[in-house]
């Protein structure tokens, strides 16, 4: 009986081990020529009017010895990250306008908090 219990207890142990997934490759790293072709193929008005625009020459840079393709991938990752932070900040700004957040509180949420004001009114 003990052997059966031990076998049953150990047979399910594989369910708690994460499967080994193949290493994902980043498709964000691209050459400068691919980035230029992507910008010039943009079908909207701004893409047709401007095309490829890199006034600081960032695509010719070599950040931290990553090489040209690594630098392009780093800049793309940074753009995605900062876009997500900006979206979260906007949601926080909008949440500050709700009665749940802008009303009276037993404990003030932050220093300088004024109850019943919108974020715009607090900035002025």
Secondary structure, DSSP 4 states (H G I P E B T S, - for coil): -HHHHHHHHHHGGGGGSPP-PPPPPPS----HHHHHHHHHT--SHHHHHH-S--TT-GGG--GGG-HHHHHHHHHHHHHHHHHHHHHHHHHHHHHTTSHHHHS--SS-SSTT--TT--HHHHH-
